[in-house]
Amino acid sequence: MRVILDTNVLLGALISPYGPPDTIYRAWRTARFDLVTSTAQLDELRRVSRYPKLKAILPAHRVGTMVNNLQRAIVLDALQPLPQDVEAADPDDAFLLAMALSSEADYLVTGDRRAGLLQRGHIGRTRIATPAVFCAEAL
C-alpha cells in the first residue's frame, strides 16, 4: 500500500505523540506501508517548521530527524503539473495532488479540513482521508 501524508499530518506526529498522525508515522517506520513524499514536500516541511509558532514547540533536531527518515521513503524528485481538468482548491496543495497522480498512491492522508482536499474525497485511484479514518481503515 502506498500512502502520502500531508505535511500537517507529519507535523502533527511531532507535535502530539500517540495521536492518529503519530500512529501513522510509527506504522510507516515499522514498514506497514510505503510512504510517498517529494522534494517539494521535504522543502515545505523544512520551511513550515521554521514558522515562529511551530519553532516554539518543535525542536529543530526532531524536524531534522524526520526529514532524514523521510529520505528513506519513495521520494519523487520532479512532479508533473496537474492535468487541466484537475484543480486544487488551495494552490499550496497542488503538489500533493500531483504526488497522488504520479505515484498512484492508495491514500492521501490530510488533517486540513479547510483546504478542500477532504471534500474532494479522491483523486484518480487515491482515496483522500483524515488520519483517524486512515487508521480505522488501513492500520
C-alpha positions as CSV (number, residue, x, y, z in Angstrom):
1,M,0.0,0.0,0.0
2,R,1.3,3.4,-1.0
3,V,0.4,6.4,1.2
4,I,1.0,10.2,1.1
5,L,0.9,12.1,4.3
6,D,0.1,15.8,4.1
7,T,2.7,18.0,5.8
8,N,0.2,18.8,8.5
9,V,0.0,15.1,9.4
10,L,3.8,14.8,9.6
11,L,4.0,17.9,11.8
12,G,1.1,16.5,13.9
13,A,3.1,13.4,14.5
14,L,5.9,15.5,16.0
15,I,3.6,17.8,18.0
16,S,1.2,15.2,19.5
17,P,2.6,11.8,20.4
18,Y,0.2,8.9,20.4
19,G,-2.5,10.7,18.3
20,P,-3.5,9.3,14.9
21,P,-0.7,11.2,13.0
22,D,1.9,9.7,15.3
23,T,0.3,6.2,15.0
24,I,0.5,6.5,11.2
25,Y,4.1,7.8,11.2
26,R,5.1,4.9,13.5
27,A,3.3,2.4,11.3
28,W,5.4,3.6,8.3
29,R,8.6,3.4,10.4
30,T,7.8,-0.3,11.1
31,A,7.2,-0.9,7.3
32,R,3.4,-1.3,7.5
33,F,3.1,0.7,4.2
34,D,5.2,2.5,1.6
35,L,5.3,6.2,2.2
36,V,5.5,8.6,-0.8
37,T,6.9,12.0,-0.5
38,S,8.6,14.5,-2.8
39,T,11.4,17.1,-2.7
40,A,8.7,19.7,-2.8
41,Q,7.2,18.3,0.4
42,L,10.5,18.0,2.1
43,D,11.2,21.7,1.3
44,E,7.7,22.6,2.7
45,L,8.3,20.6,5.9
46,R,11.6,22.4,6.5
47,R,10.1,25.9,5.7
48,V,6.9,25.4,7.7
49,S,8.7,24.1,10.7
50,R,10.5,27.4,11.0
51,Y,7.3,29.4,11.4
52,P,7.5,31.1,14.8
53,K,4.5,29.4,16.4
54,L,5.9,25.9,15.3
55,K,9.5,26.7,16.1
56,A,8.5,27.4,19.7
57,I,7.1,23.9,20.2
58,L,9.2,21.8,17.7
59,P,12.9,21.4,18.4
60,A,14.9,21.7,15.1
61,H,16.6,18.4,15.8
62,R,13.2,16.5,15.8
63,V,12.2,18.0,12.5
64,G,15.7,17.2,11.1
65,T,15.4,13.6,12.2
66,M,12.0,13.3,10.5
67,V,13.4,14.9,7.3
68,N,16.3,12.4,7.4
69,N,13.9,9.5,7.9
70,L,11.7,10.6,5.0
71,Q,14.7,10.3,2.7
72,R,14.1,6.5,3.1
73,A,10.6,6.9,1.7
74,I,9.7,6.9,-2.0
75,V,10.9,10.4,-2.9
76,L,9.6,11.9,-6.1
77,D,12.0,14.4,-7.5
78,A,10.1,16.0,-10.3
79,L,6.3,16.3,-10.3
80,Q,4.3,16.7,-13.4
81,P,1.9,19.6,-13.4
82,L,-1.7,18.7,-12.7
83,P,-3.9,18.0,-15.7
84,Q,-6.0,20.9,-16.9
85,D,-9.2,19.3,-15.6
86,V,-7.8,18.9,-12.1
87,E,-7.8,22.0,-9.9
88,A,-6.6,22.4,-6.3
89,A,-8.8,24.5,-4.1
90,D,-5.7,25.6,-2.3
91,P,-2.8,26.1,-4.8
92,D,-0.3,25.2,-2.0
93,D,-1.8,21.7,-2.1
94,A,-1.3,21.1,-5.8
95,F,1.9,19.2,-5.2
96,L,0.0,16.7,-3.0
97,L,-2.5,16.0,-5.8
98,A,0.4,15.7,-8.3
99,M,2.1,13.3,-6.0
100,A,-1.0,11.2,-5.7
101,L,-1.4,11.0,-9.5
102,S,2.3,10.4,-10.1
103,S,2.6,7.6,-7.6
104,E,-0.8,6.1,-7.9
105,A,-1.0,6.1,-4.1
106,D,-3.8,4.3,-2.3
107,Y,-4.3,7.1,0.3
108,L,-3.6,10.8,0.7
109,V,-4.0,11.4,4.4
110,T,-4.7,15.0,5.5
111,G,-5.9,16.8,8.6
112,D,-6.7,20.0,6.7
113,R,-10.5,20.4,6.6
114,R,-10.4,23.9,5.1
115,A,-8.3,23.4,2.0
116,G,-10.8,21.3,0.1
117,L,-8.8,18.1,-0.1
118,L,-11.1,16.1,2.1
119,Q,-14.2,17.4,0.3
120,R,-12.7,16.1,-2.9
121,G,-12.7,12.6,-1.5
122,H,-10.3,11.1,-4.1
123,I,-8.0,11.9,-7.0
124,G,-7.6,9.2,-9.6
125,R,-7.3,6.0,-7.6
126,T,-6.1,7.8,-4.4
127,R,-8.6,8.0,-1.5
128,I,-8.3,11.2,0.5
129,A,-8.9,10.6,4.2
130,T,-8.3,12.0,7.7
131,P,-5.7,10.4,9.9
132,A,-8.5,8.8,12.1
133,V,-10.3,7.3,9.0
134,F,-7.0,6.0,7.6
135,C,-6.1,4.4,11.0
136,A,-9.6,2.7,11.1
137,E,-9.5,1.5,7.5
138,A,-5.9,0.6,6.9
139,L,-4.0,0.0,10.1
